[in-house]
Amino acid sequence: MPTTAHGSPLLSARDLAKAYGTRVVLDGVSLDAAPGQRIGLVGENGSGKSTLLRLLGGLEEPDAGSVVRPTDTGFLRQELPHAPETTLGEVLDEALAPSREVERRLTAAAAALDTSPEDPGALAAYGEVLTEAERLDVWDAERRAELVVAGLGLEPVGADRPVGRMSGGQRARLALAALLIGRPRALLLDEPTNHLDDRALEFLEGYLRELPGLVVVAGHDRVFLDAVCTGLVDLDPAVDGPVSYGGAYSFYLREKRLERERWEQRHHEEQDTIKALREAVRGTARQVAHGRAPRDNEKMGYDYKGGRVDKQVSRRVRNARARLEELERDQVRKPPRPLSFSAPLTGDRGQEGGTAISVRDLVVPGRLRVDHLDVPHDGRLLVTGPNGAGKSTLLYAMGHRLRPASGQAAWRRGATVALLEQDVVFPEPERTPRELYEGLNGTVPGAPKLNTLGLVAPRDQDRPVGVLSVGQRRRLALAMLVGRAPDVLLLDEPTNHLSLALTEELEEALGTAPGAVVVASHDRWLRRRWPWAELRLDGGRPVARVESTT
């Protein structure tokens, strides 16, 4: 992945390799990043995005290869490295400390220069600290901190709130705020959009675009990747290793398809060549004329001509064999079949017309109130709203996982309803995906096999679920639901922890499912492209019902 026109690399990795036990996560990955670049890491769950970020940040050491990084490289941790009694104000003061220290040094250097204006040492010292002050923008640091706190929605928390009394989302936003205020030359972000609402996301996008340093980010928010990144690095398998795309997410989508097509074509053409060479090596000698017995009138010249032909044949065979050995040694491997949905999300039991789920006067105190809602047997409904608006509560009530204080969510007689929860827990972590899937769906008539659904990679089907990533477990949970072909599928934040490729596949599958699908999501890419009915919640009550745009 070469350096672009942005300048010399500030962060450089060479031939990184990392394995956990027998599982190789990264092998021969190189990366150069210069100031002003904002590089997104994308790829299938388990492709090594988070591992690469930890290696770049020095949180882990590679098994092979090397990393050169700025001394002030900043890494976004999922949990704040502070004691529970540390207050929000104290965390912000610590983040501002480098800027305040540089400002103090600048004042001292200016005073020394005023005292000795002809001293080369004083002038050099002033120039050095001035450069650092300009990079940190120390004159605007306090105002910048206020903007970050407001932009990330932390103002209501209060400066005296201890870390131990904050919610998980508040702690995550405070960790991000501290990193942004510190203004490191290299910023490494792993899923920075978690716990952010639309307003905070838009603030973060604008802030990162203004940074003079470099940013490397791993994330699943497609709008964020499209708005922020100047390039993407795809860690999924490719013919020549990880591929760097010089554009944002929309560009990547187009080029990814073309890259796959080129790989498939190259493999196909190479296999045709190998097959032809094998046939040439086996059959060349039999295809030449001197293989027949000489006629009587040819006997005098046969030895001369036959020897010449033998040499020609031997040379052709040797050349073909050498070429064959070279191709077989260096041949392009067959592209692995990408995970993709190969079964409908829902079933079709011949129920035409009518309503699949009816909600009437449903009340969950303090969380949700819906007076009237009908989901047709083949309907599509997107439930949106800010965090805490009641999206998950509505899905749980519709799935009969939660009993309301009053009202009901009634299913059509005989209907089957399945819910994909946000947090997937398997109580027996030692069991494998294949065992769990067959235990649930093995006796269901017509249920597809796990390996035909395209949701769980073959290498993961016999591994304990306890060692799988969050995204891999979530895909297994979805496969177990889809395998039963429910009449209604309720999906709570379905794009969380899914790879970008599978998210695109899921959205395409929504259009072909014969039953009903209800999706609760904050995913901006999904929301912007949703063509069906939408229900917006705010504070537990519907504020708008947007019907289908198609």
C-alpha positions as CSV (number, residue, x, y, z in Angstrom):
1,M,0.0,0.0,0.0
2,P,2.1,2.9,-1.3
3,T,2.3,6.4,0.1
4,T,0.0,8.8,-1.7
5,A,0.6,12.4,-2.8
6,H,-0.1,13.6,0.7
7,G,3.6,13.4,1.6
8,S,6.0,11.2,3.5
9,P,4.5,8.6,5.7
10,L,4.0,9.5,9.3
11,L,2.9,6.0,10.2
12,S,4.5,3.0,8.5
13,A,4.0,-0.7,8.8
14,R,6.0,-3.4,7.0
15,D,5.1,-7.1,6.5
16,L,3.1,-7.4,9.7
17,A,2.1,-10.9,10.7
18,K,0.0,-11.9,13.7
19,A,-1.5,-15.3,14.8
20,Y,-3.4,-16.3,17.9
21,G,-2.6,-19.9,18.5
22,T,-2.9,-21.7,15.2
23,R,-5.2,-19.0,13.7
24,V,-3.3,-16.6,11.4
25,V,-5.1,-13.2,11.5
26,L,-2.6,-11.1,9.5
27,D,0.2,-12.2,7.2
28,G,2.4,-9.8,5.3
29,V,0.4,-6.6,5.7
30,S,2.0,-3.3,4.9
31,L,0.6,0.2,5.3
32,D,1.9,3.8,4.8
33,A,-0.2,6.8,6.1
34,A,0.7,10.4,5.7
35,P,-0.6,13.6,7.4
36,G,-4.0,14.5,6.0
37,Q,-4.9,10.9,5.1
38,R,-8.0,9.3,6.7
39,I,-7.8,5.6,6.0
40,G,-10.7,3.2,6.7
41,L,-10.1,-0.5,7.4
42,V,-12.8,-2.7,6.1
43,G,-13.3,-6.5,5.7
44,E,-15.1,-9.5,6.9
45,N,-15.5,-10.1,10.7
46,G,-12.3,-11.7,11.9
47,S,-10.2,-10.3,9.0
48,G,-7.9,-8.5,11.4
49,K,-9.1,-4.9,11.4
50,S,-8.9,-4.5,15.2
51,T,-5.7,-6.5,15.4
52,L,-4.1,-4.3,12.8
53,L,-5.1,-1.2,14.8
54,R,-3.6,-2.6,18.0
55,L,-0.3,-3.4,16.2
56,L,-0.2,0.1,14.7
57,G,-0.8,1.6,18.1
58,G,1.7,-0.6,19.9
59,L,-0.9,-2.2,22.2
60,E,0.3,-5.6,20.8
61,E,3.6,-6.7,19.2
62,P,3.5,-8.4,15.8
63,D,4.9,-11.9,15.3
64,A,6.8,-10.5,12.4
65,G,7.3,-7.2,10.7
66,S,7.7,-3.7,12.1
67,V,5.8,-0.5,12.8
68,V,7.1,3.1,12.9
69,R,4.6,5.5,14.6
70,P,4.6,9.0,16.1
71,T,5.4,9.2,19.8
72,D,2.0,10.8,20.4
73,T,-0.1,8.2,18.5
74,G,-3.6,8.1,20.1
75,F,-5.7,4.9,20.3
76,L,-9.4,4.9,21.1
77,R,-9.9,2.5,24.0
78,Q,-13.3,1.0,24.6
79,E,-13.0,1.8,28.3
80,L,-11.5,4.8,29.9
81,P,-8.1,4.1,31.7
82,H,-9.2,6.1,34.7
83,A,-10.3,5.2,38.3
84,P,-14.1,5.2,38.9
85,E,-13.8,8.3,41.1
86,T,-12.2,10.4,38.4
87,T,-14.6,13.1,37.2
88,L,-15.4,14.2,33.7
89,G,-13.7,17.5,34.3
90,E,-10.5,15.8,35.5
91,V,-10.4,13.6,32.3
92,L,-10.8,16.8,30.2
93,D,-8.0,18.6,32.1
94,E,-5.7,15.6,31.5
95,A,-6.5,15.8,27.8
96,L,-5.7,19.5,27.7
97,A,-2.5,19.2,29.7
98,P,-0.2,18.8,26.7
99,S,-1.6,21.9,25.0
100,R,-1.3,23.9,28.2
101,E,2.3,22.8,28.8
102,V,3.3,23.7,25.2
103,E,1.6,27.1,25.7
104,R,3.6,27.6,28.9
105,R,6.8,26.7,27.1
106,L,6.0,29.0,24.3
107,T,5.5,31.9,26.7
108,A,8.8,31.1,28.4
109,A,10.6,30.8,25.0
110,A,9.2,34.1,23.8
111,A,10.4,35.8,27.0
112,A,13.9,34.3,26.5
113,L,14.0,35.5,22.9
114,D,12.9,39.0,24.0
115,T,15.8,39.0,26.5
116,S,18.4,37.8,24.0
117,P,17.1,38.5,20.5
118,E,20.5,37.8,18.9
119,D,21.0,34.4,20.6
120,P,20.7,31.6,18.0
121,G,19.8,29.1,20.6
122,A,16.9,31.1,21.9
123,L,15.6,31.7,18.4
124,A,15.9,27.9,17.6
125,A,14.1,27.0,20.8
126,Y,11.3,29.5,20.1
127,G,10.9,28.2,16.6
128,E,10.7,24.6,17.8
129,V,8.1,25.2,20.4
130,L,6.1,27.5,18.1
131,T,5.9,24.7,15.5
132,E,4.5,22.3,18.2
133,A,2.1,25.0,19.4
134,E,0.8,25.5,15.9
135,R,0.3,21.8,15.4
136,L,-1.7,21.6,18.7
137,D,-3.4,24.9,18.0
138,V,-2.9,25.7,21.7
139,W,-4.6,29.1,21.4
140,D,-7.9,27.5,20.6
141,A,-7.5,24.4,22.8
142,E,-10.0,25.5,25.5
143,R,-12.7,26.5,23.0
144,R,-12.0,23.3,21.1
145,A,-12.6,21.2,24.2
146,E,-15.9,22.9,24.8
147,L,-17.0,22.2,21.2
148,V,-16.0,18.6,21.5
149,V,-17.9,18.1,24.7
150,A,-21.0,19.7,23.2
151,G,-20.7,18.0,19.9
152,L,-20.5,14.5,21.5
153,G,-23.5,15.2,23.7
154,L,-21.6,15.2,27.0
155,E,-22.7,18.6,28.3
156,P,-25.7,17.2,30.3
157,V,-23.3,14.8,32.1
158,G,-21.7,17.6,34.2
159,A,-18.0,18.2,34.9
160,D,-18.2,16.7,38.4
161,R,-19.8,13.4,37.4
162,P,-17.4,10.5,38.3
163,V,-16.5,8.0,35.6
164,G,-18.0,5.2,37.8
165,R,-21.4,6.8,37.7
166,M,-21.6,7.2,33.9
167,S,-23.3,4.9,31.5
168,G,-21.3,2.8,29.1
169,G,-22.2,5.1,26.3
170,Q,-21.2,8.2,28.2
171,R,-17.8,6.6,29.1
172,A,-17.2,5.7,25.4
173,R,-18.0,9.3,24.3
174,L,-15.8,10.7,27.0
175,A,-12.9,8.5,25.8
176,L,-13.4,9.8,22.3
177,A,-13.6,13.4,23.5
178,A,-10.4,13.1,25.4
179,L,-8.6,11.7,22.3
180,L,-10.0,14.4,20.0
181,I,-9.0,17.2,22.4
182,G,-5.5,15.9,22.8
183,R,-5.0,16.3,19.0
184,P,-2.4,13.5,18.4
185,R,-0.5,13.4,15.1
186,A,-1.8,9.9,14.5
187,L,-5.4,8.9,15.5
188,L,-6.4,5.2,15.6
189,L,-10.1,4.6,16.0
190,D,-11.8,1.3,16.5
191,E,-15.6,1.6,15.9
192,P,-15.7,5.3,17.0
193,T,-19.4,5.7,15.9
194,N,-20.7,3.4,18.6
195,H,-23.0,5.2,21.1
196,L,-23.3,8.3,18.9
197,D,-26.6,9.8,17.7
198,D,-27.0,11.5,14.4
199,R,-26.0,14.9,15.7
200,A,-22.8,13.6,17.3
201,L,-22.0,11.6,14.2
202,E,-22.2,14.6,12.0
203,F,-20.0,16.5,14.5
204,L,-17.4,13.8,14.5
205,E,-17.3,13.6,10.7
206,G,-16.7,17.3,10.4
207,Y,-14.1,17.3,13.2
208,L,-12.0,14.5,11.6
209,R,-12.1,16.1,8.2
210,E,-10.5,19.2,9.7
211,L,-7.7,17.4,11.5
212,P,-4.2,18.1,10.0
213,G,-2.8,14.7,11.2
214,L,-3.6,11.2,10.0
215,V,-6.6,9.0,10.9
216,V,-6.9,5.2,10.6
217,V,-10.3,3.9,11.5
218,A,-12.1,0.6,11.5
219,G,-15.9,0.8,11.4
220,H,-19.2,-0.4,10.0
221,D,-21.0,3.0,9.6
222,R,-21.1,3.3,5.8
223,V,-22.2,7.0,5.9
224,F,-19.3,7.8,8.2
225,L,-16.8,5.9,5.9
226,D,-18.2,7.8,2.9
227,A,-18.0,11.2,4.6
228,V,-14.6,10.9,6.3
229,C,-12.2,8.6,4.5
230,T,-9.8,9.6,1.8
231,G,-9.1,5.9,1.1
232,L,-10.0,2.4,2.2
233,V,-7.9,-0.7,2.9
234,D,-9.8,-4.0,2.4
235,L,-8.4,-6.8,4.5
236,D,-10.6,-9.5,2.9
237,P,-8.8,-12.2,0.8
238,A,-7.6,-10.8,-2.6
239,V,-5.4,-12.2,-5.3
240,D,-2.4,-10.1,-4.3
241,G,-3.2,-9.5,-0.6
242,P,-4.9,-6.5,1.0
243,V,-6.2,-4.0,-1.5
244,S,-6.0,-0.2,-1.1
245,Y,-8.8,1.9,-2.7
246,G,-8.1,5.5,-3.2
247,G,-11.6,6.8,-2.4
248,A,-14.5,6.7,0.0
249,Y,-17.1,4.0,0.6
250,S,-19.2,4.6,-2.6
251,F,-16.0,4.3,-4.7
252,Y,-15.0,1.2,-2.8
253,L,-18.3,-0.5,-3.5
254,R,-17.9,-0.2,-7.2
255,E,-14.2,-1.1,-7.3
256,K,-14.7,-4.1,-4.9
257,R,-17.0,-5.8,-7.4
258,L,-14.6,-5.1,-10.3
259,E,-11.7,-6.4,-8.3
260,R,-13.5,-9.7,-7.6
261,E,-14.4,-10.0,-11.3
262,R,-10.8,-9.5,-12.3
263,W,-9.6,-12.1,-9.8
264,E,-12.2,-14.7,-11.0
265,Q,-11.2,-14.0,-14.7
266,R,-7.5,-14.3,-14.0
267,H,-8.0,-17.5,-12.1
268,H,-10.2,-18.9,-14.9
269,E,-7.8,-18.0,-17.7
270,E,-4.8,-19.4,-15.7
271,Q,-6.5,-22.7,-15.1
272,D,-7.3,-23.0,-18.8
273,T,-3.6,-22.4,-19.6
274,I,-2.5,-25.0,-17.0
275,K,-5.0,-27.5,-18.5
276,A,-3.7,-26.8,-22.1
277,L,-0.1,-27.2,-21.0
278,R,-0.7,-30.5,-19.2
279,E,-2.3,-31.8,-22.4
280,A,0.6,-30.5,-24.4
281,V,3.2,-32.2,-22.2
282,R,1.3,-35.5,-22.4
283,G,0.4,-35.5,-26.1
284,T,3.1,-33.6,-28.0
285,A,5.1,-36.6,-28.9
286,R,2.1,-38.5,-30.1
287,Q,0.8,-35.7,-32.3
288,V,3.9,-35.4,-34.6
289,A,4.2,-37.2,-37.9
290,H,7.5,-39.1,-37.2
291,G,5.6,-41.3,-34.7
292,R,4.4,-43.4,-37.6
293,A,6.6,-46.1,-39.2
294,P,8.7,-45.0,-42.2
295,R,7.6,-46.0,-45.7
296,D,10.2,-47.9,-47.8
297,N,11.0,-44.8,-50.0
298,E,11.7,-42.7,-46.8
299,K,14.2,-45.0,-45.1
300,M,17.3,-43.2,-46.2
301,G,16.3,-39.8,-44.8
302,Y,14.4,-41.1,-41.8
303,D,17.3,-41.1,-39.4
304,Y,18.3,-37.5,-40.2
305,K,14.7,-36.1,-40.2
306,G,13.7,-38.2,-37.2
307,G,16.6,-37.0,-35.1
308,R,15.7,-33.4,-36.0
309,V,12.1,-33.9,-35.2
310,D,13.0,-35.6,-31.9
311,K,15.0,-32.6,-30.9
312,Q,12.1,-30.3,-31.8
313,V,9.7,-32.4,-29.9
314,S,11.9,-32.6,-26.8
315,R,12.4,-28.8,-26.8
316,R,8.7,-28.2,-27.0
317,V,8.0,-30.7,-24.3
318,R,10.7,-29.2,-22.0
319,N,9.4,-25.7,-22.6
320,A,5.8,-26.7,-21.9
321,R,6.8,-28.6,-18.8
322,A,8.9,-25.7,-17.5
323,R,6.0,-23.3,-18.1
324,L,3.6,-25.7,-16.4
325,E,5.8,-26.1,-13.3
326,E,6.1,-22.3,-13.1
327,L,2.3,-21.8,-13.3
328,E,1.5,-24.6,-10.9
329,R,4.0,-23.1,-8.4
330,D,2.7,-19.5,-8.6
331,Q,-0.9,-20.0,-9.7
332,V,-3.5,-17.7,-8.5
333,R,-5.7,-19.4,-5.9
334,K,-9.4,-19.8,-6.5
335,P,-11.3,-16.8,-5.0
336,P,-13.1,-18.0,-1.8
337,R,-16.8,-17.9,-2.1
338,P,-17.9,-14.8,-0.3
339,L,-20.5,-15.1,2.4
340,S,-23.9,-14.1,1.0
341,F,-27.5,-14.8,1.8
342,S,-28.7,-17.8,-0.1
343,A,-32.1,-18.4,1.5
344,P,-35.1,-16.1,2.1
345,L,-35.2,-14.2,5.4
346,T,-38.8,-15.4,6.0
347,G,-41.1,-18.2,5.0
348,D,-44.3,-18.2,2.9
349,R,-47.0,-20.5,4.2
350,G,-49.6,-19.4,1.7
351,Q,-51.1,-16.7,3.9
352,E,-52.2,-14.1,1.4
353,G,-53.5,-10.7,2.5
354,G,-54.3,-9.8,6.1
355,T,-52.2,-8.6,9.0
356,A,-49.3,-10.5,10.5
357,I,-49.0,-8.5,13.8
358,S,-51.5,-6.0,15.2
359,V,-50.6,-3.6,18.1
360,R,-53.3,-1.9,20.1
361,D,-53.0,0.5,23.0
362,L,-49.7,-0.9,24.0
363,V,-48.1,0.8,27.0
364,V,-44.7,0.1,28.6
365,P,-44.5,2.8,31.4
366,G,-41.6,5.2,30.8
367,R,-40.5,3.4,27.6
368,L,-43.2,3.1,25.0
369,R,-46.8,3.9,24.0
370,V,-48.2,2.8,20.7
371,D,-52.0,3.1,20.1
372,H,-52.4,1.5,16.7
373,L,-50.0,-0.3,14.4
374,D,-50.6,-3.1,11.8
375,V,-47.9,-5.0,10.0
376,P,-49.2,-6.7,6.8
377,H,-48.3,-10.3,6.1
378,D,-45.7,-9.2,3.6
379,G,-45.0,-5.8,5.0
380,R,-41.7,-4.0,5.6
381,L,-41.4,-1.6,8.5
382,L,-38.4,0.5,9.7
383,V,-38.6,1.7,13.3
384,T,-36.3,4.7,13.9
385,G,-35.7,7.3,16.6
386,P,-32.9,8.4,19.0
387,N,-31.3,6.2,21.6
388,G,-33.9,5.5,24.3
389,A,-36.9,6.2,22.0
390,G,-38.3,2.7,22.5
391,K,-37.3,1.0,19.3
392,S,-36.0,-2.2,21.0
393,T,-38.9,-2.2,23.4
394,L,-41.4,-2.2,20.6
395,L,-39.7,-5.2,18.9
396,Y,-39.6,-7.1,22.2
397,A,-43.3,-6.5,22.7
398,M,-44.1,-7.5,19.2
399,G,-42.0,-10.7,19.6
400,H,-43.8,-11.5,23.0
401,R,-40.4,-11.2,24.8
402,L,-41.8,-8.4,27.0
403,R,-45.2,-8.1,28.7
404,P,-46.7,-4.6,28.4
405,A,-48.5,-2.9,31.3
406,S,-51.6,-2.7,29.1
407,G,-52.6,-3.3,25.5
408,Q,-51.2,-6.1,23.3
409,A,-49.3,-7.1,20.2
410,A,-51.4,-9.9,18.6
411,W,-50.1,-12.4,16.1
412,R,-52.2,-13.8,13.2
413,R,-53.4,-17.3,14.1
414,G,-50.7,-19.8,13.3
415,A,-48.0,-17.2,12.6
416,T,-44.4,-17.8,13.6
417,V,-42.4,-14.8,14.7
418,A,-38.6,-14.6,15.3
419,L,-36.6,-11.9,17.0
420,L,-32.9,-11.1,16.4
421,E,-31.7,-9.4,19.5
422,Q,-28.9,-6.9,19.7
423,D,-26.9,-8.8,22.3
424,V,-26.6,-12.5,21.4
425,V,-25.7,-14.9,24.2
426,F,-25.2,-18.6,23.8
427,P,-25.3,-20.2,27.3
428,E,-23.2,-23.2,26.2
429,P,-20.0,-21.6,24.8
430,E,-18.4,-24.9,24.2
431,R,-20.9,-26.0,21.6
432,T,-20.3,-25.4,17.9
433,P,-22.4,-23.5,15.4
434,R,-23.2,-26.7,13.6
435,E,-24.4,-28.4,16.8
436,L,-26.5,-25.4,17.8
437,Y,-28.1,-24.9,14.4
438,E,-28.9,-28.6,13.9
439,G,-30.2,-28.8,17.5
440,L,-32.7,-26.1,16.7
441,N,-33.5,-26.7,13.0
442,G,-32.5,-30.3,12.4
443,T,-36.0,-31.7,12.7
444,V,-37.7,-28.8,10.9
445,P,-39.1,-30.1,7.6
446,G,-37.3,-28.5,4.6
447,A,-34.9,-26.5,6.8
448,P,-31.7,-25.7,4.9
449,K,-28.3,-26.9,6.1
450,L,-26.2,-24.4,7.9
451,N,-23.5,-24.5,5.2
452,T,-26.0,-23.5,2.5
453,L,-27.1,-20.2,4.2
454,G,-24.0,-18.3,3.5
455,L,-23.9,-16.7,7.0
456,V,-21.3,-18.8,8.9
457,A,-18.0,-19.4,7.2
458,P,-17.1,-23.1,6.8
459,R,-14.0,-22.7,9.0
460,D,-16.2,-21.4,11.8
461,Q,-18.9,-24.0,11.8
462,D,-17.1,-26.5,14.0
463,R,-15.4,-24.0,16.3
464,P,-16.8,-23.4,19.9
465,V,-19.1,-20.4,19.8
466,G,-17.2,-19.0,22.8
467,V,-14.2,-18.2,20.6
468,L,-16.2,-16.6,17.8
469,S,-16.3,-12.8,17.5
470,V,-19.4,-10.8,18.3
471,G,-20.2,-10.5,14.6
472,Q,-19.7,-14.2,14.0
473,R,-22.1,-15.1,16.8
474,R,-24.7,-12.6,15.5
475,R,-24.6,-14.2,12.1
476,L,-25.1,-17.6,13.7
477,A,-28.1,-16.3,15.6
478,L,-29.5,-14.9,12.3
479,A,-28.9,-18.2,10.6
480,M,-30.7,-20.1,13.3
481,L,-33.8,-17.8,12.9
482,V,-33.7,-17.8,9.1
483,G,-33.4,-21.6,9.0
484,R,-36.9,-21.9,10.6
485,A,-38.3,-19.6,7.9
486,P,-40.6,-17.5,10.3
487,D,-43.6,-15.7,8.9
488,V,-42.4,-12.5,10.6
489,L,-38.8,-11.6,11.3
490,L,-38.0,-8.8,13.9
491,L,-34.5,-7.4,13.5
492,D,-33.1,-5.2,16.2
493,E,-30.1,-3.2,14.8
494,P,-29.3,-6.0,12.3
495,T,-26.3,-4.2,10.8
496,N,-24.4,-4.0,14.1
497,H,-21.3,-6.1,14.0
498,L,-21.9,-7.4,10.4
499,S,-19.3,-6.9,7.7
500,L,-20.0,-4.2,5.1
501,A,-20.5,-6.9,2.4
502,L,-23.0,-8.9,4.5
503,T,-24.9,-5.7,5.4
504,E,-25.3,-5.0,1.7
505,E,-26.5,-8.6,1.2
506,L,-29.0,-8.3,4.1
507,E,-30.5,-5.1,2.6
508,E,-30.9,-6.8,-0.8
509,A,-32.5,-9.9,0.9
510,L,-35.1,-7.6,2.6
511,G,-36.7,-6.9,-0.8
512,T,-37.3,-10.6,-1.7
513,A,-38.5,-12.0,1.7
514,P,-42.0,-13.4,1.2
515,G,-43.1,-12.7,4.8
516,A,-43.0,-9.6,7.0
517,V,-39.9,-7.9,8.3
518,V,-39.7,-5.2,11.0
519,V,-36.3,-3.5,11.5
520,A,-35.3,-1.2,14.3
521,S,-32.1,0.6,13.3
522,H,-30.0,3.8,13.7
523,D,-28.0,2.9,10.6
524,R,-28.0,6.0,8.5
525,W,-27.1,4.3,5.2
526,L,-30.0,1.9,5.7
527,R,-32.4,4.6,6.7
528,R,-31.5,6.9,3.8
529,R,-32.1,4.1,1.2
530,W,-35.2,2.5,2.9
531,P,-38.0,2.4,0.3
532,W,-40.8,1.0,2.5
533,A,-42.9,2.2,5.5
534,E,-41.2,3.9,8.4
535,L,-42.3,4.5,12.0
536,R,-40.4,7.2,14.0
537,L,-40.4,7.1,17.7
538,D,-39.4,9.8,20.2
539,G,-39.6,9.4,23.9
540,G,-41.6,6.1,23.6
541,R,-44.3,7.5,21.3
542,P,-44.7,7.6,17.5
543,V,-44.0,11.0,16.1
544,A,-44.4,10.2,12.5
545,R,-45.5,7.4,10.2
546,V,-43.9,7.5,6.7
547,E,-45.5,5.2,4.2
548,S,-43.7,3.4,1.4
549,T,-42.0,5.6,-1.2
550,T,-42.3,3.0,-3.9
